[in-house]
Amino acid sequence: MEKKSWSVVDLPIAHDLRGNLTVVEGTRQVPFDIARVYYLYDVPSGSERAGHAHRQLQQLVIAASGSFSVLLDDGRTRETVFLNRSHLGVLMGPMVWRVINNFSSGAVCLVLASRHYEEADYIRDYDTFRVAATERWRQAG
C-alpha cells in the first residue's frame, strides 16, 4: 500500500469534571512550527471551501465545533475524511488538493499552518495540480 500525503491524528484529551481540554503544540502533535492559525465559520449550507493545494505548506485541519468533510487528493490517492470530534484532525503534507464541504450548522473549521500566507504557494487550478503531482510522484520513484 502506498503512503498517503495525509493522516488522521487523534490529539490528546485531558478529561476533567469541568470539561475536556485538547492541546496542539508545534513540533509535538504536529511535525512543524505553527506559523499561522485561522478558522472558517458561518459557512452557508451547501458551500465548499478550499479547492486548492499548497506547494510547501503543511496543515492540521480540526473540526473545533460541528462537522464537515474533507476531500483529499495527492495525485495518487483520493479519500474523504469526515471530521466531527474536536480531538481529531487531518494532518496534510504539501501537494494535497483539498475540498472542505458538508458543513453542519455552527461548524468551525480550525486550521494550523506551517507557513505564513503566501499566494505563490497555492495551486488553485486542479489540472495544474494534477500535472505537478504526477511530476512529484515520478521524481520520487
Secondary structure, DSSP 8 states (H G I E B T S, - for coil): ----SEEEEE--EE--TT--EE---BTTTBSS---EEEEEES--TT--EEEEEESS--EEEEEEES-EEEEEE-SS-EEEEEE--TTEEEEE-SS-EEEEE---TT-EEEEEESS---GGGEE--HHHHHHHHHHHHHHH-
